Amino acid sequence: MATAHQEQIDELIVLNSKHWRLERMPAVDRNILRLAVYEMLRTATPPAVVIDEALELARRFAGEESVHFVNGVLDAVRRELTAVEVKN
């Protein structure tokens, strides 16, 4: 399902990960971000829960530097999605 929305998901990630091209991100980080952004866009799970789950995945499979990166990108995506919801 997430792959059907991959273009939109990747666009949000790129817009909110300043100075990082998607193809240069470590594969684990990129896929954690994709999964979390999909959840924020397409499920009723609260964004805070989605971000917390993503951080746990990053801690387990990537490392502390990835945790900070994933947190920063997802928090920026969350703020952008919240701003869009408020406008609508």
PERAKA-V406019 format. One record per pair of residues at least 24 apart in sequence whose C-alpha atoms are under 10 Angstrom apart, sorted by the first residue. I is the first residue (numbers start at 1). J is the second residue. If there is no record, write none. Layout:
BEGIN
I;J + I;J
END
This chain:
BEGIN
1;38 + 1;42 + 2;34 + 2;35 + 2;36 + 2;37 + 2;38 + 2;39 + 2;41 + 2;42 + 3;34 + 3;35 + 3;38 + 5;34 + 5;38 + 5;41 + 5;42 + 6;34 + 6;35 + 6;37 + 6;38 + 8;34 + 8;37 + 8;38 + 8;41 + 9;33 + 9;34 + 9;35 + 9;36 + 9;37 + 9;38 + 9;40 + 9;41 + 9;77 + 10;34 + 10;37 + 10;38 + 12;37 + 12;73 + 12;74 + 12;76 + 12;77 + 12;78 + 12;80 + 12;81 + 13;37 + 13;70 + 13;73 + 13;74 + 13;76 + 13;77 + 14;73 + 14;77 + 15;73 + 15;76 + 15;77 + 15;80 + 16;72 + 16;73 + 16;74 + 16;75 + 16;76 + 16;77 + 16;78 + 16;79 + 16;80 + 17;69 + 17;70 + 17;72 + 17;73 + 17;74 + 17;76 + 17;77 + 18;73 + 25;66 + 26;62 + 26;66 + 27;62 + 28;57 + 28;58 + 28;61 + 28;62 + 28;66 + 29;54 + 29;55 + 29;57 + 29;58 + 29;61 + 29;62 + 29;63 + 29;66 + 29;67 + 29;69 + 29;70 + 30;70 + 32;57 + 32;58 + 32;61 + 32;62 + 32;70 + 32;74 + 33;58 + 33;69 + 33;70 + 33;71 + 33;73 + 33;74 + 33;77 + 34;74 + 36;70 + 36;74 + 36;77 + 37;73 + 37;74 + 37;77 + 37;78 + 37;81 + 40;74 + 40;77 + 40;78 + 40;81 + 41;77 + 41;78 + 41;81 + 47;74 + 47;75 + 47;77 + 47;78 + 47;79 + 47;81 + 47;82 + 48;74 + 48;75 + 48;78 + 50;74 + 50;78 + 51;75 + 51;78
END
